């Protein structure tokens, strides 16, 4: 079972960078686009506090990282 979840958007370059890093490290993860998937957006809003930003990396239901190297893309709430 995959324990890592990546919440991001297609337009966010930092989501892309985090995804590439996870793939390079050989980590298994499931990715959600919070602009295209309303259920994923709702889960992110339950996990994080406003203002919402991506990418967000979640492990076993807990946020372990927000942003990629200090950079994020805002998400409308």
mmCIF file of the N, C-alpha and C atoms, coordinates in Angstrom:
data_MODEL
# 
_entry.id   MODEL 
# 
loop_
_atom_site.group_PDB 
_atom_site.id 
_atom_site.type_symbol 
_atom_site.label_atom_id 
_atom_site.label_alt_id 
_atom_site.label_comp_id 
_atom_site.label_asym_id 
_atom_site.label_entity_id 
_atom_site.label_seq_id 
_atom_site.pdbx_PDB_ins_code 
_atom_site.Cartn_x 
_atom_site.Cartn_y 
_atom_site.Cartn_z 
_atom_site.occupancy 
_atom_site.B_iso_or_equiv 
_atom_site.pdbx_formal_charge 
_atom_site.auth_seq_id 
_atom_site.auth_comp_id 
_atom_site.auth_asym_id 
_atom_site.auth_atom_id 
_atom_site.pdbx_PDB_model_num 
ATOM 1   N N  . UNK A 1 1  ? 0.838   -1.185 0.000   1.00 0.00 ? 1  UNK A N  1 
ATOM 2   C CA . UNK A 1 1  ? 0.000   0.000  0.000   1.00 0.00 ? 1  UNK A CA 1 
ATOM 3   C C  . UNK A 1 1  ? 0.884   1.250  0.000   1.00 0.00 ? 1  UNK A C  1 
ATOM 4   N N  . UNK A 1 2  ? 0.559   2.190  -0.857  1.00 0.00 ? 2  UNK A N  1 
ATOM 5   C CA . UNK A 1 2  ? 1.313   3.434  -0.954  1.00 0.00 ? 2  UNK A CA 1 
ATOM 6   C C  . UNK A 1 2  ? 0.962   4.327  0.219   1.00 0.00 ? 2  UNK A C  1 
ATOM 7   N N  . UNK A 1 3  ? 1.987   4.773  0.945   1.00 0.00 ? 3  UNK A N  1 
ATOM 8   C CA . UNK A 1 3  ? 1.720   5.629  2.098   1.00 0.00 ? 3  UNK A CA 1 
ATOM 9   C C  . UNK A 1 3  ? 1.995   7.092  1.788   1.00 0.00 ? 3  UNK A C  1 
ATOM 10  N N  . UNK A 1 4  ? 2.661   7.385  0.653   1.00 0.00 ? 4  UNK A N  1 
ATOM 11  C CA . UNK A 1 4  ? 2.944   8.770  0.286   1.00 0.00 ? 4  UNK A CA 1 
ATOM 12  C C  . UNK A 1 4  ? 1.894   9.286  -0.696  1.00 0.00 ? 4  UNK A C  1 
ATOM 13  N N  . UNK A 1 5  ? 1.428   10.506 -0.430  1.00 0.00 ? 5  UNK A N  1 
ATOM 14  C CA . UNK A 1 5  ? 0.495   11.169 -1.316  1.00 0.00 ? 5  UNK A CA 1 
ATOM 15  C C  . UNK A 1 5  ? 1.048   12.545 -1.645  1.00 0.00 ? 5  UNK A C  1 
ATOM 16  N N  . UNK A 1 6  ? 1.006   12.889 -2.926  1.00 0.00 ? 6  UNK A N  1 
ATOM 17  C CA . UNK A 1 6  ? 1.452   14.192 -3.385  1.00 0.00 ? 6  UNK A CA 1 
ATOM 18  C C  . UNK A 1 6  ? 0.236   14.958 -3.875  1.00 0.00 ? 6  UNK A C  1 
ATOM 19  N N  . UNK A 1 7  ? -0.052  16.074 -3.204  1.00 0.00 ? 7  UNK A N  1 
ATOM 20  C CA . UNK A 1 7  ? -1.145  16.948 -3.612  1.00 0.00 ? 7  UNK A CA 1 
ATOM 21  C C  . UNK A 1 7  ? -0.524  18.129 -4.343  1.00 0.00 ? 7  UNK A C  1 
ATOM 22  N N  . UNK A 1 8  ? -1.005  18.384 -5.553  1.00 0.00 ? 8  UNK A N  1 
ATOM 23  C CA . UNK A 1 8  ? -0.444  19.458 -6.338  1.00 0.00 ? 8  UNK A CA 1 
ATOM 24  C C  . UNK A 1 8  ? -1.415  19.919 -7.407  1.00 0.00 ? 8  UNK A C  1 
ATOM 25  N N  . UNK A 1 9  ? -0.873  20.643 -8.389  1.00 0.00 ? 9  UNK A N  1 
ATOM 26  C CA . UNK A 1 9  ? -1.645  21.080 -9.547  1.00 0.00 ? 9  UNK A CA 1 
ATOM 27  C C  . UNK A 1 9  ? -0.770  20.927 -10.788 1.00 0.00 ? 9  UNK A C  1 
ATOM 28  N N  . UNK A 1 10 ? -1.429  20.805 -11.931 1.00 0.00 ? 10 UNK A N  1 
ATOM 29  C CA . UNK A 1 10 ? -0.710  20.665 -13.194 1.00 0.00 ? 10 UNK A CA 1 
ATOM 30  C C  . UNK A 1 10 ? 0.055   21.938 -13.538 1.00 0.00 ? 10 UNK A C  1 
ATOM 31  N N  . UNK A 1 11 ? -0.421  23.087 -13.095 1.00 0.00 ? 11 UNK A N  1 
ATOM 32  C CA . UNK A 1 11 ? 0.211   24.363 -13.447 1.00 0.00 ? 11 UNK A CA 1 
ATOM 33  C C  . UNK A 1 11 ? 1.353   24.751 -12.519 1.00 0.00 ? 11 UNK A C  1 
ATOM 34  N N  . UNK A 1 12 ? 1.555   24.028 -11.441 1.00 0.00 ? 12 UNK A N  1 
ATOM 35  C CA . UNK A 1 12 ? 2.573   24.390 -10.450 1.00 0.00 ? 12 UNK A CA 1 
ATOM 36  C C  . UNK A 1 12 ? 3.912   23.717 -10.785 1.00 0.00 ? 12 UNK A C  1 
ATOM 37  N N  . UNK A 1 13 ? 4.938   24.506 -11.103 1.00 0.00 ? 13 UNK A N  1 
ATOM 38  C CA . UNK A 1 13 ? 6.238   23.907 -11.432 1.00 0.00 ? 13 UNK A CA 1 
ATOM 39  C C  . UNK A 1 13 ? 6.886   23.210 -10.238 1.00 0.00 ? 13 UNK A C  1 
ATOM 40  N N  . UNK A 1 14 ? 6.516   23.596 -9.028  1.00 0.00 ? 14 UNK A N  1 
ATOM 41  C CA . UNK A 1 14 ? 7.114   22.979 -7.844  1.00 0.00 ? 14 UNK A CA 1 
ATOM 42  C C  . UNK A 1 14 ? 6.517   21.596 -7.585  1.00 0.00 ? 14 UNK A C  1 
ATOM 43  N N  . UNK A 1 15 ? 5.259   21.401 -7.995  1.00 0.00 ? 15 UNK A N  1 
ATOM 44  C CA . UNK A 1 15 ? 4.677   20.058 -7.954  1.00 0.00 ? 15 UNK A CA 1 
ATOM 45  C C  . UNK A 1 15 ? 5.465   19.146 -8.884  1.00 0.00 ? 15 UNK A C  1 
ATOM 46  N N  . UNK A 1 16 ? 5.752   19.626 -10.073 1.00 0.00 ? 16 UNK A N  1 
ATOM 47  C CA . UNK A 1 16 ? 6.549   18.864 -11.033 1.00 0.00 ? 16 UNK A CA 1 
ATOM 48  C C  . UNK A 1 16 ? 7.919   18.517 -10.462 1.00 0.00 ? 16 UNK A C  1 
ATOM 49  N N  . UNK A 1 17 ? 8.572   19.487 -9.845  1.00 0.00 ? 17 UNK A N  1 
ATOM 50  C CA . UNK A 1 17 ? 9.898   19.236 -9.275  1.00 0.00 ? 17 UNK A CA 1 
ATOM 51  C C  . UNK A 1 17 ? 9.843   18.217 -8.147  1.00 0.00 ? 17 UNK A C  1 
ATOM 52  N N  . UNK A 1 18 ? 8.820   18.303 -7.277  1.00 0.00 ? 18 UNK A N  1 
ATOM 53  C CA . UNK A 1 18 ? 8.701   17.331 -6.188  1.00 0.00 ? 18 UNK A CA 1 
ATOM 54  C C  . UNK A 1 18 ? 8.411   15.946 -6.754  1.00 0.00 ? 18 UNK A C  1 
ATOM 55  N N  . UNK A 1 19 ? 7.545   15.858 -7.763  1.00 0.00 ? 19 UNK A N  1 
ATOM 56  C CA . UNK A 1 19 ? 7.239   14.573 -8.399  1.00 0.00 ? 19 UNK A CA 1 
ATOM 57  C C  . UNK A 1 19 ? 8.506   13.949 -8.983  1.00 0.00 ? 19 UNK A C  1 
ATOM 58  N N  . UNK A 1 20 ? 9.285   14.746 -9.709  1.00 0.00 ? 20 UNK A N  1 
ATOM 59  C CA . UNK A 1 20 ? 10.525  14.228 -10.297 1.00 0.00 ? 20 UNK A CA 1 
ATOM 60  C C  . UNK A 1 20 ? 11.496  13.761 -9.222  1.00 0.00 ? 20 UNK A C  1 
ATOM 61  N N  . UNK A 1 21 ? 11.585  14.477 -8.112  1.00 0.00 ? 21 UNK A N  1 
ATOM 62  C CA . UNK A 1 21 ? 12.467  14.086 -7.007  1.00 0.00 ? 21 UNK A CA 1 
ATOM 63  C C  . UNK A 1 21 ? 12.013  12.758 -6.409  1.00 0.00 ? 21 UNK A C  1 
ATOM 64  N N  . UNK A 1 22 ? 10.694  12.617 -6.180  1.00 0.00 ? 22 UNK A N  1 
ATOM 65  C CA . UNK A 1 22 ? 10.172  11.363 -5.627  1.00 0.00 ? 22 UNK A CA 1 
ATOM 66  C C  . UNK A 1 22 ? 10.458  10.189 -6.572  1.00 0.00 ? 22 UNK A C  1 
ATOM 67  N N  . UNK A 1 23 ? 10.266  10.423 -7.872  1.00 0.00 ? 23 UNK A N  1 
ATOM 68  C CA . UNK A 1 23 ? 10.551  9.369  -8.852  1.00 0.00 ? 23 UNK A CA 1 
ATOM 69  C C  . UNK A 1 23 ? 12.036  9.029  -8.871  1.00 0.00 ? 23 UNK A C  1 
ATOM 70  N N  . UNK A 1 24 ? 12.896  10.037 -8.816  1.00 0.00 ? 24 UNK A N  1 
ATOM 71  C CA . UNK A 1 24 ? 14.340  9.818  -8.809  1.00 0.00 ? 24 UNK A CA 1 
ATOM 72  C C  . UNK A 1 24 ? 14.775  9.013  -7.585  1.00 0.00 ? 24 UNK A C  1 
ATOM 73  N N  . UNK A 1 25 ? 14.123  9.277  -6.437  1.00 0.00 ? 25 UNK A N  1 
ATOM 74  C CA . UNK A 1 25 ? 14.433  8.544  -5.208  1.00 0.00 ? 25 UNK A CA 1 
ATOM 75  C C  . UNK A 1 25 ? 13.812  7.144  -5.195  1.00 0.00 ? 25 UNK A C  1 
ATOM 76  N N  . UNK A 1 26 ? 12.965  6.832  -6.183  1.00 0.00 ? 26 UNK A N  1 
ATOM 77  C CA . UNK A 1 26 ? 12.328  5.522  -6.250  1.00 0.00 ? 26 UNK A CA 1 
ATOM 78  C C  . UNK A 1 26 ? 11.201  5.345  -5.253  1.00 0.00 ? 26 UNK A C  1 
ATOM 79  N N  . UNK A 1 27 ? 10.601  6.454  -4.835  1.00 0.00 ? 27 UNK A N  1 
ATOM 80  C CA . UNK A 1 27 ? 9.511   6.401  -3.859  1.00 0.00 ? 27 UNK A CA 1 
ATOM 81  C C  . UNK A 1 27 ? 8.186   6.115  -4.558  1.00 0.00 ? 27 UNK A C  1 
ATOM 82  N N  . UNK A 1 28 ? 7.407   5.224  -3.994  1.00 0.00 ? 28 UNK A N  1 
ATOM 83  C CA . UNK A 1 28 ? 6.058   4.964  -4.500  1.00 0.00 ? 28 UNK A CA 1 
ATOM 84  C C  . UNK A 1 28 ? 5.129   6.013  -3.889  1.00 0.00 ? 28 UNK A C  1 
ATOM 85  N N  . UNK A 1 29 ? 4.313   6.637  -4.726  1.00 0.00 ? 29 UNK A N  1 
ATOM 86  C CA . UNK A 1 29 ? 3.393   7.661  -4.232  1.00 0.00 ? 29 UNK A CA 1 
ATOM 87  C C  . UNK A 1 29 ? 2.189   7.736  -5.152  1.00 0.00 ? 29 UNK A C  1 
ATOM 88  N N  . UNK A 1 30 ? 1.126   8.307  -4.624  1.00 0.00 ? 30 UNK A N  1 
ATOM 89  C CA . UNK A 1 30 ? -0.066  8.569  -5.416  1.00 0.00 ? 30 UNK A CA 1 
ATOM 90  C C  . UNK A 1 30 ? -0.209  10.077 -5.514  1.00 0.00 ? 30 UNK A C  1 
ATOM 91  N N  . UNK A 1 31 ? -0.462  10.567 -6.719  1.00 0.00 ? 31 UNK A N  1 
ATOM 92  C CA . UNK A 1 31 ? -0.542  12.016 -6.935  1.00 0.00 ? 31 UNK A CA 1 
ATOM 93  C C  . UNK A 1 31 ? -1.988  12.443 -7.171  1.00 0.00 ? 31 UNK A C  1 
ATOM 94  N N  . UNK A 1 32 ? -2.348  13.584 -6.584  1.00 0.00 ? 32 UNK A N  1 
ATOM 95  C CA . UNK A 1 32 ? -3.676  14.156 -6.739  1.00 0.00 ? 32 UNK A CA 1 
ATOM 96  C C  . UNK A 1 32 ? -3.557  15.590 -7.231  1.00 0.00 ? 32 UNK A C  1 
ATOM 97  N N  . UNK A 1 33 ? -4.364  15.941 -8.219  1.00 0.00 ? 33 UNK A N  1 
ATOM 98  C CA . UNK A 1 33 ? -4.432  17.309 -8.717  1.00 0.00 ? 33 UNK A CA 1 
ATOM 99  C C  . UNK A 1 33 ? -5.641  17.970 -8.056  1.00 0.00 ? 33 UNK A C  1 
ATOM 100 N N  . UNK A 1 34 ? -5.390  18.889 -7.144  1.00 0.00 ? 34 UNK A N  1 
ATOM 101 C CA . UNK A 1 34 ? -6.465  19.484 -6.347  1.00 0.00 ? 34 UNK A CA 1 
ATOM 102 C C  . UNK A 1 34 ? -7.318  20.461 -7.149  1.00 0.00 ? 34 UNK A C  1 
ATOM 103 N N  . UNK A 1 35 ? -6.885  20.837 -8.345  1.00 0.00 ? 35 UNK A N  1 
ATOM 104 C CA . UNK A 1 35 ? -7.722  21.690 -9.192  1.00 0.00 ? 35 UNK A CA 1 
ATOM 105 C C  . UNK A 1 35 ? -8.675  20.865 -10.044 1.00 0.00 ? 35 UNK A C  1 
ATOM 106 N N  . UNK A 1 36 ? -8.345  19.619 -10.280 1.00 0.00 ? 36 UNK A N  1 
ATOM 107 C CA . UNK A 1 36 ? -9.181  18.752 -11.122 1.00 0.00 ? 36 UNK A CA 1 
ATOM 108 C C  . UNK A 1 36 ? -9.967  17.710 -10.335 1.00 0.00 ? 36 UNK A C  1 
ATOM 109 N N  . UNK A 1 37 ? -9.575  17.473 -9.110  1.00 0.00 ? 37 UNK A N  1 
ATOM 110 C CA . UNK A 1 37 ? -10.185 16.426 -8.288  1.00 0.00 ? 37 UNK A CA 1 
ATOM 111 C C  . UNK A 1 37 ? -10.783 17.054 -7.025  1.00 0.00 ? 37 UNK A C  1 
ATOM 112 N N  . UNK A 1 38 ? -12.102 17.290 -7.014  1.00 0.00 ? 38 UNK A N  1 
ATOM 113 C CA . UNK A 1 38 ? -12.727 17.949 -5.851  1.00 0.00 ? 38 UNK A CA 1 
ATOM 114 C C  . UNK A 1 38 ? -12.567 17.168 -4.547  1.00 0.00 ? 38 UNK A C  1 
ATOM 115 N N  . UNK A 1 39 ? -12.551 15.840 -4.624  1.00 0.00 ? 39 UNK A N  1 
ATOM 116 C CA . UNK A 1 39 ? -12.384 15.046 -3.406  1.00 0.00 ? 39 UNK A CA 1 
ATOM 117 C C  . UNK A 1 39 ? -10.972 15.221 -2.840  1.00 0.00 ? 39 UNK A C  1 
ATOM 118 N N  . UNK A 1 40 ? -9.968  15.266 -3.708  1.00 0.00 ? 40 UNK A N  1 
ATOM 119 C CA . UNK A 1 40 ? -8.587  15.494 -3.259  1.00 0.00 ? 40 UNK A CA 1 
ATOM 120 C C  . UNK A 1 40 ? -8.458  16.888 -2.655  1.00 0.00 ? 40 UNK A C  1 
ATOM 121 N N  . UNK A 1 41 ? -9.101  17.860 -3.269  1.00 0.00 ? 41 UNK A N  1 
ATOM 122 C CA . UNK A 1 41 ? -9.079  19.233 -2.750  1.00 0.00 ? 41 UNK A CA 1 
ATOM 123 C C  . UNK A 1 41 ? -9.671  19.278 -1.341  1.00 0.00 ? 41 UNK A C  1 
ATOM 124 N N  . UNK A 1 42 ? -10.765 18.569 -1.147  1.00 0.00 ? 42 UNK A N  1 
ATOM 125 C CA . UNK A 1 42 ? -11.404 18.524 0.172   1.00 0.00 ? 42 UNK A CA 1 
ATOM 126 C C  . UNK A 1 42 ? -10.490 17.849 1.200   1.00 0.00 ? 42 UNK A C  1 
ATOM 127 N N  . UNK A 1 43 ? -9.820  16.760 0.814   1.00 0.00 ? 43 UNK A N  1 
ATOM 128 C CA . UNK A 1 43 ? -8.882  16.097 1.732   1.00 0.00 ? 43 UNK A CA 1 
ATOM 129 C C  . UNK A 1 43 ? -7.745  17.030 2.109   1.00 0.00 ? 43 UNK A C  1 
ATOM 130 N N  . UNK A 1 44 ? -7.211  17.757 1.112   1.00 0.00 ? 44 UNK A N  1 
ATOM 131 C CA . UNK A 1 44 ? -6.136  18.707 1.395   1.00 0.00 ? 44 UNK A CA 1 
ATOM 132 C C  . UNK A 1 44 ? -6.611  19.786 2.360   1.00 0.00 ? 44 UNK A C  1 
ATOM 133 N N  . UNK A 1 45 ? -7.816  20.279 2.170   1.00 0.00 ? 45 UNK A N  1 
ATOM 134 C CA . UNK A 1 45 ? -8.349  21.317 3.044   1.00 0.00 ? 45 UNK A CA 1 
ATOM 135 C C  . UNK A 1 45 ? -8.573  20.807 4.466   1.00 0.00 ? 45 UNK A C  1 
ATOM 136 N N  . UNK A 1 46 ? -8.809  19.512 4.621   1.00 0.00 ? 46 UNK A N  1 
ATOM 137 C CA . UNK A 1 46 ? -8.946  18.927 5.957   1.00 0.00 ? 46 UNK A CA 1 
ATOM 138 C C  . UNK A 1 46 ? -7.591  18.732 6.627   1.00 0.00 ? 46 UNK A C  1 
ATOM 139 N N  . UNK A 1 47 ? -6.553  18.494 5.825   1.00 0.00 ? 47 UNK A N  1 
ATOM 140 C CA . UNK A 1 47 ? -5.208  18.260 6.356   1.00 0.00 ? 47 UNK A CA 1 
ATOM 141 C C  . UNK A 1 47 ? -4.464  19.546 6.679   1.00 0.00 ? 47 UNK A C  1 
ATOM 142 N N  . UNK A 1 48 ? -4.577  20.529 5.796   1.00 0.00 ? 48 UNK A N  1 
ATOM 143 C CA . UNK A 1 48 ? -3.775  21.750 5.894   1.00 0.00 ? 48 UNK A CA 1 
ATOM 144 C C  . UNK A 1 48 ? -4.617  22.917 6.400   1.00 0.00 ? 48 UNK A C  1 
ATOM 145 N N  . UNK A 1 49 ? -3.912  23.991 6.723   1.00 0.00 ? 49 UNK A N  1 
ATOM 146 C CA . UNK A 1 49 ? -4.575  25.211 7.160   1.00 0.00 ? 49 UNK A CA 1 
ATOM 147 C C  . UNK A 1 49 ? -4.417  26.273 6.073   1.00 0.00 ? 49 UNK A C  1 
ATOM 148 N N  . UNK A 1 50 ? -5.419  27.149 5.935   1.00 0.00 ? 50 UNK A N  1 
ATOM 149 C CA . UNK A 1 50 ? -5.295  28.217 4.940   1.00 0.00 ? 50 UNK A CA 1 
ATOM 150 C C  . UNK A 1 50 ? -4.157  29.160 5.302   1.00 0.00 ? 50 UNK A C  1 
ATOM 151 N N  . UNK A 1 51 ? -3.574  29.827 4.352   1.00 0.00 ? 51 UNK A N  1 
ATOM 152 C CA . UNK A 1 51 ? -3.876  29.751 2.924   1.00 0.00 ? 51 UNK A CA 1 
ATOM 153 C C  . UNK A 1 51 ? -3.316  28.454 2.340   1.00 0.00 ? 51 UNK A C  1 
ATOM 154 N N  . UNK A 1 52 ? -4.080  27.855 1.436   1.00 0.00 ? 52 UNK A N  1 
ATOM 155 C CA . UNK A 1 52 ? -3.694  26.580 0.861   1.00 0.00 ? 52 UNK A CA 1 
ATOM 156 C C  . UNK A 1 52 ? -2.680  26.780 -0.259  1.00 0.00 ? 52 UNK A C  1 
ATOM 157 N N  . UNK A 1 53 ? -1.668  25.930 -0.265  1.00 0.00 ? 53 UNK A N  1 
ATOM 158 C CA . UNK A 1 53 ? -0.617  25.986 -1.277  1.00 0.00 ? 53 UNK A CA 1 
ATOM 159 C C  . UNK A 1 53 ? -0.152  24.567 -1.584  1.00 0.00 ? 53 UNK A C  1 
ATOM 160 N N  . UNK A 1 54 ? 0.402   24.392 -2.756  1.00 0.00 ? 54 UNK A N  1 
ATOM 161 C CA . UNK A 1 54 ? 0.940   23.102 -3.178  1.00 0.00 ? 54 UNK A CA 1 
ATOM 162 C C  . UNK A 1 54 ? 2.361   23.295 -3.662  1.00 0.00 ? 54 UNK A C  1 
ATOM 163 N N  . UNK A 1 55 ? 3.158   22.264 -3.707  1.00 0.00 ? 55 UNK A N  1 
ATOM 164 C CA . UNK A 1 55 ? 2.834   20.872 -3.430  1.00 0.00 ? 55 UNK A CA 1 
ATOM 165 C C  . UNK A 1 55 ? 2.798   20.573 -1.926  1.00 0.00 ? 55 UNK A C  1 
ATOM 166 N N  . UNK A 1 56 ? 2.045   19.531 -1.592  1.00 0.00 ? 56 UNK A N  1 
ATOM 167 C CA . UNK A 1 56 ? 1.973   19.041 -0.218  1.00 0.00 ? 56 UNK A CA 1 
ATOM 168 C C  . UNK A 1 56 ? 2.244   17.547 -0.264  1.00 0.00 ? 56 UNK A C  1 
ATOM 169 N N  . UNK A 1 57 ? 3.191   17.106 0.544   1.00 0.00 ? 57 UNK A N  1 
ATOM 170 C CA . UNK A 1 57 ? 3.529   15.691 0.630   1.00 0.00 ? 57 UNK A CA 1 
ATOM 171 C C  . UNK A 1 57 ? 2.995   15.147 1.947   1.00 0.00 ? 57 UNK A C  1 
ATOM 172 N N  . UNK A 1 58 ? 2.219   14.074 1.837   1.00 0.00 ? 58 UNK A N  1 
ATOM 173 C CA . UNK A 1 58 ? 1.555   13.474 2.993   1.00 0.00 ? 58 UNK A CA 1 
ATOM 174 C C  . UNK A 1 58 ? 2.012   12.030 3.124   1.00 0.00 ? 58 UNK A C  1 
ATOM 175 N N  . UNK A 1 59 ? 2.341   11.645 4.356   1.00 0.00 ? 59 UNK A N  1 
ATOM 176 C CA . UNK A 1 59 ? 2.712   10.262 4.625   1.00 0.00 ? 59 UNK A CA 1 
ATOM 177 C C  . UNK A 1 59 ? 1.847   9.739  5.750   1.00 0.00 ? 59 UNK A C  1 
ATOM 178 N N  . UNK A 1 60 ? 1.159   8.630  5.483   1.00 0.00 ? 60 UNK A N  1 
ATOM 179 C CA . UNK A 1 60 ? 0.275   8.005  6.480   1.00 0.00 ? 60 UNK A CA 1 
ATOM 180 C C  . UNK A 1 60 ? -0.687  9.010  7.094   1.00 0.00 ? 60 UNK A C  1 
ATOM 181 N N  . UNK A 1 61 ? -1.262  9.881  6.251   1.00 0.00 ? 61 UNK A N  1 
ATOM 182 C CA . UNK A 1 61 ? -2.266  10.828 6.713   1.00 0.00 ? 61 UNK A CA 1 
ATOM 183 C C  . UNK A 1 61 ? -1.737  12.076 7.400   1.00 0.00 ? 61 UNK A C  1 
ATOM 184 N N  . UNK A 1 62 ? -0.413  12.253 7.442   1.00 0.00 ? 62 UNK A N  1 
ATOM 185 C CA . UNK A 1 62 ? 0.188   13.416 8.095   1.00 0.00 ? 62 UNK A CA 1 
ATOM 186 C C  . UNK A 1 62 ? 1.033   14.198 7.090   1.00 0.00 ? 62 UNK A C  1 
ATOM 187 N N  . UNK A 1 63 ? 0.900   15.506 7.114   1.00 0.00 ? 63 UNK A N  1 
ATOM 188 C CA . UNK A 1 63 ? 1.713   16.335 6.234   1.00 0.00 ? 63 UNK A CA 1 
ATOM 189 C C  . UNK A 1 63 ? 3.160   16.260 6.690   1.00 0.00 ? 63 UNK A C  1 
ATOM 190 N N  . UNK A 1 64 ? 4.054   15.949 5.744   1.00 0.00 ? 64 UNK A N  1 
ATOM 191 C CA . UNK A 1 64 ? 5.483   15.921 6.078   1.00 0.00 ? 64 UNK A CA 1 
ATOM 192 C C  . UNK A 1 64 ? 6.246   17.035 5.374   1.00 0.00 ? 64 UNK A C  1 
ATOM 193 N N  . UNK A 1 65 ? 5.640   17.622 4.336   1.00 0.00 ? 65 UNK A N  1 
ATOM 194 C CA . UNK A 1 65 ? 6.299   18.734 3.663   1.00 0.00 ? 65 UNK A CA 1 
ATOM 195 C C  . UNK A 1 65 ? 5.277   19.562 2.893   1.00 0.00 ? 65 UNK A C  1 
ATOM 196 N N  . UNK A 1 66 ? 5.403   20.877 3.014   1.00 0.00 ? 66 UNK A N  1 
ATOM 197 C CA . UNK A 1 66 ? 4.603   21.813 2.224   1.00 0.00 ? 66 UNK A CA 1 
ATOM 198 C C  . UNK A 1 66 ? 5.581   22.619 1.393   1.00 0.00 ? 66 UNK A C  1 
ATOM 199 N N  . UNK A 1 67 ? 5.374   22.594 0.084   1.00 0.00 ? 67 UNK A N  1 
ATOM 200 C CA . UNK A 1 67 ? 6.258   23.327 -0.815  1.00 0.00 ? 67 UNK A CA 1 
ATOM 201 C C  . UNK A 1 67 ? 7.455   22.486 -1.204  1.00 0.00 ? 67 UNK A C  1 
ATOM 202 N N  . UNK A 1 68 ? 8.151   22.992 -2.200  1.00 0.00 ? 68 UNK A N  1 
ATOM 203 C CA . UNK A 1 68 ? 9.371   22.355 -2.667  1.00 0.00 ? 68 UNK A CA 1 
ATOM 204 C C  . UNK A 1 68 ? 10.502  23.353 -2.516  1.00 0.00 ? 68 UNK A C  1 
ATOM 205 N N  . UNK A 1 69 ? 11.411  23.049 -1.591  1.00 0.00 ? 69 UNK A N  1 
ATOM 206 C CA . UNK A 1 69 ? 12.554  23.919 -1.319  1.00 0.00 ? 69 UNK A CA 1 
ATOM 207 C C  . UNK A 1 69 ? 12.124  25.353 -1.040  1.00 0.00 ? 69 UNK A C  1 
ATOM 208 N N  . UNK A 1 70 ? 11.063  25.463 -0.235  1.00 0.00 ? 70 UNK A N  1 
ATOM 209 C CA . UNK A 1 70 ? 10.593  26.774 0.207   1.00 0.00 ? 70 UNK A CA 1 
ATOM 210 C C  . UNK A 1 70 ? 9.686   27.490 -0.784  1.00 0.00 ? 70 UNK A C  1 
ATOM 211 N N  . UNK A 1 71 ? 9.348   26.851 -1.896  1.00 0.00 ? 71 UNK A N  1 
ATOM 212 C CA . UNK A 1 71 ? 8.520   27.499 -2.907  1.00 0.00 ? 71 UNK A CA 1 
ATOM 213 C C  . UNK A 1 71 ? 7.194   26.758 -3.045  1.00 0.00 ? 71 UNK A C  1 
ATOM 214 N N  . UNK A 1 72 ? 6.133   27.538 -3.207  1.00 0.00 ? 72 UNK A N  1 
ATOM 215 C CA . UNK A 1 72 ? 4.791   26.961 -3.342  1.00 0.00 ? 72 UNK A CA 1 
ATOM 216 C C  . UNK A 1 72 ? 3.998   27.709 -4.408  1.00 0.00 ? 72 UNK A C  1 
ATOM 217 N N  . UNK A 1 73 ? 2.890   27.114 -4.789  1.00 0.00 ? 73 UNK A N  1 
ATOM 218 C CA . UNK A 1 73 ? 1.904   27.756 -5.655  1.00 0.00 ? 73 UNK A CA 1 
ATOM 219 C C  . UNK A 1 73 ? 0.603   27.857 -4.858  1.00 0.00 ? 73 UNK A C  1 
ATOM 220 N N  . UNK A 1 74 ? -0.023  29.031 -4.840  1.00 0.00 ? 74 UNK A N  1 
ATOM 221 C CA . UNK A 1 74 ? -1.274  29.183 -4.096  1.00 0.00 ? 74 UNK A CA 1 
ATOM 222 C C  . UNK A 1 74 ? -2.404  28.405 -4.747  1.00 0.00 ? 74 UNK A C  1 
ATOM 223 N N  . UNK A 1 75 ? -3.335  27.970 -3.904  1.00 0.00 ? 75 UNK A N  1 
ATOM 224 C CA . UNK A 1 75 ? -4.541  27.281 -4.348  1.00 0.00 ? 75 UNK A CA 1 
ATOM 225 C C  . UNK A 1 75 ? -5.722  28.057 -3.802  1.00 0.00 ? 75 UNK A C  1 
ATOM 226 N N  . UNK A 1 76 ? -6.640  28.416 -4.661  1.00 0.00 ? 76 UNK A N  1 
ATOM 227 C CA . UNK A 1 76 ? -7.851  29.122 -4.219  1.00 0.00 ? 76 UNK A CA 1 
ATOM 228 C C  . UNK A 1 76 ? -8.659  28.215 -3.299  1.00 0.00 ? 76 UNK A C  1 
ATOM 229 N N  . UNK A 1 77 ? -9.138  28.766 -2.198  1.00 0.00 ? 77 UNK A N  1 
ATOM 230 C CA . UNK A 1 77 ? -9.937  27.934 -1.270  1.00 0.00 ? 77 UNK A CA 1 
ATOM 231 C C  . UNK A 1 77 ? -11.399 27.965 -1.608  1.00 0.00 ? 77 UNK A C  1 
# 
